[in-house]
Amino acid sequence: MKVLVTALGDNMNASVDERFGRAEYFIIYDTDTKNFEAVKNPFLNDQGGVGVSTAKFTVEKGVEAVISGSYGPNALEILRASSIKLYKAQNGTVQENIDKLLEGKLEEF
């Protein structure tokens, strides 16, 4: 399963970014291969529509689940329409949140 986690840095030890559309980085983690890709948010400095752009990016990347602190209404609509599972991030690192997801300890959004 491909999981996108919003992050403040480009690695698994980075803290989770509470923002979905304005996150600094996206960590895309594959639970099968245990590999990850770090992507600097290309929409970070856009004027508006950032949540929508980020949601479309997420769908294009083939992500099946997202871990973030908050989601805007327009992003939520796109993500839910694409059957992507949404989880509420907990304080901590990307790795800690992935571990909690795999243990079934993250709340669905």
NORHULIN-V55355 format. One record per residue. N is the residue number from 1. RES is the residue in one small letter. PHI is phi as a letter, one per 30 degrees, with the letter a starting at -180 (999 if undefined). Layout:
n=N res=RES phi=PHI
n=N res=RES phi=PHI
This chain:
n=1 res=m phi=999
n=2 res=k phi=c
n=3 res=v phi=b
n=4 res=l phi=c
n=5 res=v phi=c
n=6 res=t phi=d
n=7 res=a phi=b
n=8 res=l phi=c
n=9 res=g phi=b
n=10 res=d phi=c
n=11 res=n phi=b
n=12 res=m phi=d
n=13 res=n phi=c
n=14 res=a phi=d
n=15 res=s phi=d
n=16 res=v phi=d
n=17 res=d phi=d
n=18 res=e phi=d
n=19 res=r phi=c
n=20 res=f phi=d
n=21 res=g phi=d
n=22 res=r phi=c
n=23 res=a phi=d
n=24 res=e phi=d
n=25 res=y phi=b
n=26 res=f phi=c
n=27 res=i phi=c
n=28 res=i phi=c
n=29 res=y phi=c
n=30 res=d phi=c
n=31 res=t phi=d
n=32 res=d phi=d
n=33 res=t phi=c
n=34 res=k phi=i
n=35 res=n phi=c
n=36 res=f phi=b
n=37 res=e phi=b
n=38 res=a phi=c
n=39 res=v phi=b
n=40 res=k phi=d
n=41 res=n phi=e
n=42 res=p phi=d
n=43 res=f phi=c
n=44 res=l phi=e
n=45 res=n phi=c
n=46 res=d phi=d
n=47 res=q phi=d
n=48 res=g phi=a
n=49 res=g phi=i
n=50 res=v phi=d
n=51 res=g phi=d
n=52 res=v phi=d
n=53 res=s phi=d
n=54 res=t phi=d
n=55 res=a phi=d
n=56 res=k phi=d
n=57 res=f phi=e
n=58 res=t phi=d
n=59 res=v phi=d
n=60 res=e phi=d
n=61 res=k phi=d
n=62 res=g phi=i
n=63 res=v phi=d
n=64 res=e phi=c
n=65 res=a phi=a
n=66 res=v phi=b
n=67 res=i phi=c
n=68 res=s phi=a
n=69 res=g phi=d
n=70 res=s phi=b
n=71 res=y phi=b
n=72 res=g phi=d
n=73 res=p phi=d
n=74 res=n phi=d
n=75 res=a phi=d
n=76 res=l phi=e
n=77 res=e phi=d
n=78 res=i phi=d
n=79 res=l phi=d
n=80 res=r phi=d
n=81 res=a phi=d
n=82 res=s phi=c
n=83 res=s phi=h
n=84 res=i phi=d
n=85 res=k phi=d
n=86 res=l phi=c
n=87 res=y phi=b
n=88 res=k phi=d
n=89 res=a phi=d
n=90 res=q phi=c
n=91 res=n phi=e
n=92 res=g phi=k
n=93 res=t phi=c
n=94 res=v phi=e
n=95 res=q phi=e
n=96 res=e phi=d
n=97 res=n phi=d
n=98 res=i phi=d
n=99 res=d phi=e
n=100 res=k phi=d
n=101 res=l phi=d
n=102 res=l phi=d
n=103 res=e phi=d
n=104 res=g phi=i
n=105 res=k phi=c
n=106 res=l phi=c
n=107 res=e phi=d
n=108 res=e phi=d
n=109 res=f phi=d
